[in-house]
């Protein structure tokens, strides 16, 4: 199992943070183009699900999969979007994304007076805590001995 990358978007679609760990294929898009494509796709999927769902979807969608990767999605009440790409063997990681929001984003961005909300995340402490958290997950591949 592996984690490829994470995106954090604000409610206006700006990518506030991006990091990759085990991504093996780089796109031919600029970072900005890739961020817009990912955000647009998520917005479209959310709209599609809301319109066609036969049931009341309080949580909307949580993930989708292709034949190559799985995209996991968590949206906060304030409309921040946390998106993580993994391989196909990873089950639901909604709890992981909630932890990233509550235990890392809130603690090291929201509660940090030096960080301006709604701006790109540049905090080295946030980056280090997120990196340590992700690398400590059982779904993160162990380095060969």
Helices and strands as residue ranges (DSSP letters): E 3-9, E 15-20, H 31-52, E 63-65, E 70-75, E 81-86, H 94-99, I 100-110, H 124-135
